[in-house]
């Protein structure tokens, strides 16, 4: 590896690191990082059961209710 390519590689890494530091990652609005079709267990992600889908249905109903209120204003 030539010295010039090593310097270019270090500079590009430093540039990327500076960009990451300048624009920090925004927090996700919800901590869920997987779809509602699955649930997280000690064994990993497994298909969701019927009762596991209740939070999804509640959140959808609340969202629709808020959107309807917003449109009615």
Biopython code that builds the backbone (N, CA, C, O; Angstrom):
import numpy as np
from Bio.PDB.StructureBuilder import StructureBuilder

atoms = [
    (1, "UNK", "N", (0.840, -1.180, 0.000)),
    (1, "UNK", "CA", (0.000, 0.000, 0.000)),
    (1, "UNK", "C", (0.888, 1.247, 0.000)),
    (1, "UNK", "O", (1.795, 1.380, 0.821)),
    (2, "UNK", "N", (0.619, 2.121, -0.900)),
    (2, "UNK", "CA", (1.446, 3.322, -0.963)),
    (2, "UNK", "C", (1.047, 4.311, 0.126)),
    (2, "UNK", "O", (-0.059, 4.257, 0.664)),
    (3, "UNK", "N", (1.953, 5.196, 0.431)),
    (3, "UNK", "CA", (1.713, 6.187, 1.484)),
    (3, "UNK", "C", (0.542, 7.093, 1.103)),
    (3, "UNK", "O", (-0.272, 7.464, 1.948)),
    (4, "UNK", "N", (0.472, 7.445, -0.187)),
    (4, "UNK", "CA", (-0.616, 8.325, -0.646)),
    (4, "UNK", "C", (-1.987, 7.707, -0.421)),
    (4, "UNK", "O", (-2.916, 8.402, -0.010)),
    (5, "UNK", "N", (-2.131, 6.394, -0.687)),
    (5, "UNK", "CA", (-3.442, 5.756, -0.497)),
    (5, "UNK", "C", (-3.794, 5.642, 0.980)),
    (5, "UNK", "O", (-4.960, 5.765, 1.355)),
    (6, "UNK", "N", (-2.781, 5.404, 1.825)),
    (6, "UNK", "CA", (-3.033, 5.340, 3.277)),
    (6, "UNK", "C", (-3.505, 6.697, 3.781)),
    (6, "UNK", "O", (-4.448, 6.775, 4.569)),
    (7, "UNK", "N", (-2.862, 7.752, 3.336)),
    (7, "UNK", "CA", (-3.262, 9.107, 3.752)),
    (7, "UNK", "C", (-4.674, 9.408, 3.261)),
    (7, "UNK", "O", (-5.475, 9.975, 4.005)),
    (8, "UNK", "N", (-4.993, 9.039, 2.023)),
    (8, "UNK", "CA", (-6.341, 9.277, 1.491)),
    (8, "UNK", "C", (-7.386, 8.514, 2.297)),
    (8, "UNK", "O", (-8.465, 9.033, 2.584)),
    (9, "UNK", "N", (-7.054, 7.277, 2.659)),
    (9, "UNK", "CA", (-7.995, 6.474, 3.444)),
    (9, "UNK", "C", (-8.230, 7.108, 4.813)),
    (9, "UNK", "O", (-9.372, 7.206, 5.262)),
    (10, "UNK", "N", (-7.160, 7.538, 5.476)),
    (10, "UNK", "CA", (-7.308, 8.165, 6.792)),
    (10, "UNK", "C", (-8.102, 9.463, 6.708)),
    (10, "UNK", "O", (-8.916, 9.761, 7.581)),
    (11, "UNK", "N", (-7.856, 10.235, 5.643)),
    (11, "UNK", "CA", (-8.607, 11.480, 5.484)),
    (11, "UNK", "C", (-10.094, 11.215, 5.272)),
    (11, "UNK", "O", (-10.940, 11.908, 5.838)),
    (12, "UNK", "N", (-10.411, 10.204, 4.450)),
    (12, "UNK", "CA", (-11.836, 9.916, 4.203)),
    (12, "UNK", "C", (-12.513, 9.405, 5.470)),
    (12, "UNK", "O", (-13.666, 9.742, 5.742)),
    (13, "UNK", "N", (-11.796, 8.593, 6.245)),
    (13, "UNK", "CA", (-12.373, 8.135, 7.516)),
    (13, "UNK", "C", (-12.622, 9.303, 8.455)),
    (13, "UNK", "O", (-13.666, 9.376, 9.102)),
    (14, "UNK", "N", (-11.664, 10.211, 8.526)),
    (14, "UNK", "CA", (-11.820, 11.382, 9.392)),
    (14, "UNK", "C", (-12.989, 12.245, 8.921)),
    (14, "UNK", "O", (-13.726, 12.792, 9.741)),
    (15, "UNK", "N", (-13.163, 12.370, 7.600)),
    (15, "UNK", "CA", (-14.273, 13.157, 7.062)),
    (15, "UNK", "C", (-15.613, 12.540, 7.456)),
    (15, "UNK", "O", (-16.534, 13.240, 7.878)),
    (16, "UNK", "N", (-15.707, 11.204, 7.310)),
    (16, "UNK", "CA", (-16.948, 10.519, 7.691)),
    (16, "UNK", "C", (-17.224, 10.648, 9.181)),
    (16, "UNK", "O", (-18.365, 10.860, 9.592)),
    (17, "UNK", "N", (-16.173, 10.518, 9.990)),
    (17, "UNK", "CA", (-16.331, 10.628, 11.437)),
    (17, "UNK", "C", (-16.812, 12.031, 11.821)),
    (17, "UNK", "O", (-17.667, 12.178, 12.694)),
    (18, "UNK", "N", (-16.262, 13.061, 11.167)),
    (18, "UNK", "CA", (-16.669, 14.436, 11.446)),
    (18, "UNK", "C", (-18.125, 14.653, 11.059)),
    (18, "UNK", "O", (-18.858, 15.338, 11.772)),
    (19, "UNK", "N", (-18.556, 14.071, 9.928)),
    (19, "UNK", "CA", (-19.957, 14.218, 9.517)),
    (19, "UNK", "C", (-20.891, 13.554, 10.519)),
    (19, "UNK", "O", (-21.950, 14.092, 10.841)),
    (20, "UNK", "N", (-20.492, 12.378, 11.012)),
    (20, "UNK", "CA", (-21.334, 11.693, 12.007)),
    (20, "UNK", "C", (-21.427, 12.493, 13.290)),
    (20, "UNK", "O", (-22.483, 12.554, 13.920)),
    (21, "UNK", "N", (-20.307, 13.112, 13.679)),
    (21, "UNK", "CA", (-20.305, 13.895, 14.905)),
    (21, "UNK", "C", (-21.146, 15.162, 14.742)),
    (21, "UNK", "O", (-21.798, 15.601, 15.689)),
    (22, "UNK", "N", (-21.132, 15.743, 13.555)),
    (22, "UNK", "CA", (-21.879, 16.976, 13.297)),
    (22, "UNK", "C", (-23.379, 16.724, 13.226)),
    (22, "UNK", "O", (-24.170, 17.575, 13.632)),
    (23, "UNK", "N", (-23.779, 15.554, 12.708)),
    (23, "UNK", "CA", (-25.199, 15.228, 12.569)),
    (23, "UNK", "C", (-25.515, 13.971, 13.383)),
    (23, "UNK", "O", (-25.530, 12.866, 12.840)),
    (24, "UNK", "N", (-25.766, 14.139, 14.683)),
    (24, "UNK", "CA", (-26.035, 12.940, 15.491)),
    (24, "UNK", "C", (-27.341, 12.261, 15.068)),
    (24, "UNK", "O", (-28.247, 12.905, 14.538)),
    (25, "UNK", "N", (-27.418, 10.982, 15.306)),
    (25, "UNK", "CA", (-28.597, 10.198, 14.938)),
    (25, "UNK", "C", (-29.756, 10.607, 15.835)),
    (25, "UNK", "O", (-29.606, 10.697, 17.054)),
    (26, "UNK", "N", (-30.912, 10.853, 15.226)),
    (26, "UNK", "CA", (-32.093, 11.223, 16.008)),
    (26, "UNK", "C", (-32.706, 9.974, 16.614)),
    (26, "UNK", "O", (-32.662, 8.892, 16.029)),
    (27, "UNK", "N", (-33.284, 10.144, 17.808)),
    (27, "UNK", "CA", (-33.946, 9.025, 18.457)),
    (27, "UNK", "C", (-35.185, 8.632, 17.689)),
    (27, "UNK", "O", (-35.876, 9.473, 17.115)),
    (28, "UNK", "N", (-35.453, 7.346, 17.688)),
    (28, "UNK", "CA", (-36.677, 6.870, 17.046)),
    (28, "UNK", "C", (-37.863, 7.244, 17.922)),
    (28, "UNK", "O", (-37.739, 7.255, 19.146)),
    (29, "UNK", "N", (-39.012, 7.553, 17.324)),
    (29, "UNK", "CA", (-40.179, 7.912, 18.137)),
    (29, "UNK", "C", (-40.651, 6.750, 19.011)),
    (29, "UNK", "O", (-41.187, 6.967, 20.098)),
    (30, "UNK", "N", (-40.455, 5.531, 18.542)),
    (30, "UNK", "CA", (-40.837, 4.374, 19.345)),
    (30, "UNK", "C", (-39.648, 3.427, 19.423)),
    (30, "UNK", "O", (-38.860, 3.339, 18.481)),
    (31, "UNK", "N", (-39.514, 2.727, 20.529)),
    (31, "UNK", "CA", (-38.353, 1.848, 20.670)),
    (31, "UNK", "C", (-38.432, 0.569, 19.846)),
    (31, "UNK", "O", (-37.445, -0.161, 19.755)),
    (32, "UNK", "N", (-39.593, 0.280, 19.239)),
    (32, "UNK", "CA", (-39.728, -0.957, 18.472)),
    (32, "UNK", "C", (-38.880, -0.882, 17.214)),
    (32, "UNK", "O", (-38.949, 0.095, 16.468)),
    (33, "UNK", "N", (-38.085, -1.912, 16.980)),
    (33, "UNK", "CA", (-37.267, -1.919, 15.773)),
    (33, "UNK", "C", (-37.625, -3.114, 14.892)),
    (33, "UNK", "O", (-36.841, -3.531, 14.040)),
    (34, "UNK", "N", (-38.806, -3.648, 15.111)),
    (34, "UNK", "CA", (-39.246, -4.773, 14.290)),
    (34, "UNK", "C", (-40.750, -4.645, 14.093)),
    (34, "UNK", "O", (-41.417, -4.010, 14.910)),
    (35, "UNK", "N", (-41.299, -5.223, 13.044)),
    (35, "UNK", "CA", (-42.729, -5.062, 12.779)),
    (35, "UNK", "C", (-43.587, -5.787, 13.817)),
    (35, "UNK", "O", (-43.123, -6.692, 14.510)),
    (36, "UNK", "N", (-44.821, -5.374, 13.903)),
    (36, "UNK", "CA", (-45.747, -5.960, 14.874)),
    (36, "UNK", "C", (-46.065, -7.424, 14.573)),
    (36, "UNK", "O", (-46.607, -8.120, 15.432)),
    (37, "UNK", "N", (-45.742, -7.899, 13.387)),
    (37, "UNK", "CA", (-46.032, -9.303, 13.072)),
    (37, "UNK", "C", (-45.181, -10.249, 13.913)),
    (37, "UNK", "O", (-45.470, -11.442, 14.004)),
    (38, "UNK", "N", (-44.124, -9.702, 14.529)),
    (38, "UNK", "CA", (-43.234, -10.518, 15.344)),
    (38, "UNK", "C", (-43.220, -9.987, 16.761)),
    (38, "UNK", "O", (-43.591, -8.841, 17.016)),
    (39, "UNK", "N", (-42.786, -10.836, 17.682)),
    (39, "UNK", "CA", (-42.568, -10.370, 19.042)),
    (39, "UNK", "C", (-41.194, -10.840, 19.476)),
    (39, "UNK", "O", (-40.707, -11.883, 19.040)),
    (40, "UNK", "N", (-40.574, -10.046, 20.349)),
    (40, "UNK", "CA", (-39.211, -10.341, 20.783)),
    (40, "UNK", "C", (-39.266, -11.210, 22.033)),
    (40, "UNK", "O", (-39.954, -10.871, 22.996)),
    (41, "UNK", "N", (-38.551, -12.320, 22.024)),
    (41, "UNK", "CA", (-38.469, -13.198, 23.189)),
    (41, "UNK", "C", (-36.999, -13.495, 23.468)),
    (41, "UNK", "O", (-36.111, -13.002, 22.771)),
    (42, "UNK", "N", (-36.756, -14.297, 24.484)),
    (42, "UNK", "CA", (-35.379, -14.686, 24.781)),
    (42, "UNK", "C", (-34.761, -15.456, 23.619)),
    (42, "UNK", "O", (-33.553, -15.391, 23.390)),
    (43, "UNK", "N", (-35.599, -16.183, 22.892)),
    (43, "UNK", "CA", (-35.110, -16.974, 21.753)),
    (43, "UNK", "C", (-34.898, -16.127, 20.511)),
    (43, "UNK", "O", (-34.317, -16.598, 19.533)),
    (44, "UNK", "N", (-35.363, -14.880, 20.537)),
    (44, "UNK", "CA", (-35.278, -14.017, 19.363)),
    (44, "UNK", "C", (-36.675, -13.626, 18.921)),
    (44, "UNK", "O", (-37.616, -13.672, 19.714)),
    (45, "UNK", "N", (-36.817, -13.244, 17.664)),
    (45, "UNK", "CA", (-38.128, -12.845, 17.148)),
    (45, "UNK", "C", (-38.918, -14.069, 16.730)),
    (45, "UNK", "O", (-38.421, -14.942, 16.018)),
    (46, "UNK", "N", (-40.163, -14.112, 17.189)),
    (46, "UNK", "CA", (-41.056, -15.213, 16.821)),
    (46, "UNK", "C", (-42.342, -14.595, 16.288)),
    (46, "UNK", "O", (-42.644, -13.447, 16.615)),
    (47, "UNK", "N", (-43.107, -15.321, 15.477)),
    (47, "UNK", "CA", (-44.362, -14.762, 14.965)),
    (47, "UNK", "C", (-45.299, -14.366, 16.103)),
    (47, "UNK", "O", (-45.378, -15.052, 17.122)),
    (48, "UNK", "N", (-45.999, -13.266, 15.920)),
    (48, "UNK", "CA", (-46.883, -12.754, 16.960)),
    (48, "UNK", "C", (-48.150, -13.595, 17.067)),
    (48, "UNK", "O", (-48.657, -14.124, 16.078)),
    (49, "UNK", "N", (-48.643, -13.703, 18.297)),
    (49, "UNK", "CA", (-49.924, -14.379, 18.527)),
    (49, "UNK", "C", (-51.023, -13.329, 18.457)),
    (49, "UNK", "O", (-50.755, -12.134, 18.330)),
    (50, "UNK", "N", (-52.259, -13.795, 18.542)),
    (50, "UNK", "CA", (-53.398, -12.874, 18.449)),
    (50, "UNK", "C", (-53.360, -11.813, 19.552)),
    (50, "UNK", "O", (-53.586, -10.633, 19.283)),
    (51, "UNK", "N", (-53.075, -12.229, 20.799)),
    (51, "UNK", "CA", (-53.075, -11.255, 21.903)),
    (51, "UNK", "C", (-51.892, -10.295, 21.821)),
    (51, "UNK", "O", (-51.934, -9.219, 22.418)),
    (52, "UNK", "N", (-50.839, -10.664, 21.094)),
    (52, "UNK", "CA", (-49.709, -9.758, 20.943)),
    (52, "UNK", "C", (-50.040, -8.603, 20.000)),
    (52, "UNK", "O", (-49.367, -7.572, 20.013)),
    (53, "UNK", "N", (-51.062, -8.776, 19.194)),
    (53, "UNK", "CA", (-51.404, -7.743, 18.220)),
    (53, "UNK", "C", (-52.305, -6.658, 18.801)),
    (53, "UNK", "O", (-52.575, -5.663, 18.129)),
    (54, "UNK", "N", (-52.778, -6.830, 20.039)),
    (54, "UNK", "CA", (-53.653, -5.824, 20.642)),
    (54, "UNK", "C", (-53.001, -4.447, 20.743)),
    (54, "UNK", "O", (-53.662, -3.461, 20.420)),
    (55, "UNK", "N", (-51.734, -4.320, 21.174)),
    (55, "UNK", "CA", (-51.131, -2.977, 21.207)),
    (55, "UNK", "C", (-51.114, -2.295, 19.843)),
    (55, "UNK", "O", (-51.315, -1.084, 19.750)),
    (56, "UNK", "N", (-50.873, -3.074, 18.779)),
    (56, "UNK", "CA", (-50.866, -2.493, 17.440)),
    (56, "UNK", "C", (-52.256, -1.956, 17.097)),
    (56, "UNK", "O", (-52.393, -0.842, 16.592)),
    (57, "UNK", "N", (-53.278, -2.754, 17.376)),
    (57, "UNK", "CA", (-54.633, -2.320, 17.049)),
    (57, "UNK", "C", (-55.018, -1.079, 17.856)),
    (57, "UNK", "O", (-55.664, -0.172, 17.333)),
    (58, "UNK", "N", (-54.619, -1.041, 19.131)),
    (58, "UNK", "CA", (-54.913, 0.140, 19.956)),
    (58, "UNK", "C", (-54.214, 1.372, 19.405)),
    (58, "UNK", "O", (-54.821, 2.436, 19.287)),
    (59, "UNK", "N", (-52.939, 1.228, 19.070)),
    (59, "UNK", "CA", (-52.202, 2.395, 18.580)),
    (59, "UNK", "C", (-52.769, 2.883, 17.250)),
    (59, "UNK", "O", (-52.824, 4.088, 17.007)),
    (60, "UNK", "N", (-53.192, 1.953, 16.384)),
    (60, "UNK", "CA", (-53.813, 2.372, 15.122)),
    (60, "UNK", "C", (-55.111, 3.117, 15.365)),
    (60, "UNK", "O", (-55.381, 4.132, 14.724)),
    (61, "UNK", "N", (-55.928, 2.606, 16.305)),
    (61, "UNK", "CA", (-57.202, 3.263, 16.602)),
    (61, "UNK", "C", (-56.963, 4.662, 17.159)),
    (61, "UNK", "O", (-57.659, 5.608, 16.789)),
    (62, "UNK", "N", (-55.965, 4.793, 18.060)),
    (62, "UNK", "CA", (-55.669, 6.116, 18.617)),
    (62, "UNK", "C", (-55.177, 7.064, 17.534)),
    (62, "UNK", "O", (-55.549, 8.237, 17.520)),
    (63, "UNK", "N", (-54.349, 6.569, 16.632)),
    (63, "UNK", "CA", (-53.831, 7.415, 15.556)),
    (63, "UNK", "C", (-54.968, 7.887, 14.661)),
    (63, "UNK", "O", (-55.034, 9.063, 14.304)),
    (64, "UNK", "N", (-55.864, 6.969, 14.297)),
    (64, "UNK", "CA", (-57.010, 7.359, 13.458)),
    (64, "UNK", "C", (-57.883, 8.384, 14.161)),
    (64, "UNK", "O", (-58.376, 9.326, 13.541)),
    (65, "UNK", "N", (-58.071, 8.190, 15.470)),
    (65, "UNK", "CA", (-58.892, 9.130, 16.247)),
    (65, "UNK", "C", (-58.257, 10.518, 16.245)),
    (65, "UNK", "O", (-58.947, 11.519, 16.049)),
    (66, "UNK", "N", (-56.941, 10.579, 16.462)),
    (66, "UNK", "CA", (-56.243, 11.879, 16.461)),
    (66, "UNK", "C", (-56.310, 12.525, 15.084)),
    (66, "UNK", "O", (-56.522, 13.733, 14.981)),
    (67, "UNK", "N", (-56.134, 11.739, 14.023)),
    (67, "UNK", "CA", (-56.210, 12.303, 12.674)),
    (67, "UNK", "C", (-57.606, 12.835, 12.375)),
    (67, "UNK", "O", (-57.753, 13.884, 11.749)),
    (68, "UNK", "N", (-58.635, 12.106, 12.825)),
    (68, "UNK", "CA", (-60.005, 12.570, 12.601)),
    (68, "UNK", "C", (-60.259, 13.871, 13.348)),
    (68, "UNK", "O", (-60.898, 14.778, 12.814)),
    (69, "UNK", "N", (-59.762, 13.973, 14.585)),
    (69, "UNK", "CA", (-59.922, 15.216, 15.343)),
    (69, "UNK", "C", (-59.200, 16.369, 14.665)),
    (69, "UNK", "O", (-59.694, 17.496, 14.634)),
    (70, "UNK", "N", (-58.033, 16.076, 14.126)),
    (70, "UNK", "CA", (-57.258, 17.121, 13.462)),
    (70, "UNK", "C", (-57.988, 17.620, 12.209)),
    (70, "UNK", "O", (-57.980, 18.817, 11.924)),
    (71, "UNK", "N", (-58.617, 16.708, 11.462)),
    (71, "UNK", "CA", (-59.334, 17.110, 10.255)),
    (71, "UNK", "C", (-60.609, 17.878, 10.583)),
    (71, "UNK", "O", (-61.022, 18.747, 9.816)),
    (72, "UNK", "N", (-61.230, 17.570, 11.703)),
    (72, "UNK", "CA", (-62.482, 18.230, 12.066)),
    (72, "UNK", "C", (-62.264, 19.660, 12.551)),
    (72, "UNK", "O", (-63.207, 20.450, 12.583)),
    (73, "UNK", "N", (-61.061, 19.994, 12.920)),
    (73, "UNK", "CA", (-60.795, 21.361, 13.419)),
    (73, "UNK", "C", (-60.861, 22.388, 12.333)),
    (73, "UNK", "O", (-60.662, 23.575, 12.592)),
]
sb = StructureBuilder()
sb.init_structure("model")
sb.init_model(0)
sb.init_chain("A")
sb.init_seg("    ")
for serial, (resi, resn, name, xyz) in enumerate(atoms, 1):
    if name == "N":
        sb.init_residue(resn, " ", resi, " ")
    sb.init_atom(name, np.array(xyz, "f"), 0.0, 1.0, " ", f" {name:<3s}", serial, name[0])
structure = sb.get_structure()
